[in-house]
């Protein structure tokens, strides 16, 4: 039940997270530069500049995704009593051993 809840909710939240990550990146970029972030196909930009921009964008996306995934998993555990992600088997075994 917990994994089903987690998967259903995480799909929708994942789309919203992508939008949020893009918005965060664009706002941070505008704070540091007077222009829009360069695209990978901008011929006026160098390889290092494009790769640095892509790395920053990817890092922001990864942090937002991890925060949302963890939050949804925590909510699923609170609602269903089971952890929907990796390590659930180990946690259940540890709880059973602790109960002895």
SULCOR-V490221 format. One record per helix or strand of 3 or more residues. SS is the DSSP state (~ for helix, > for strand). FROM is the first residue (numbers start at 1). TO is the last residue. If there is no record, write none. Layout:
SS;FROM;TO  SS;FROM;TO
//
This chain:
~;2;32  ~;47;80  ~;88;99
//
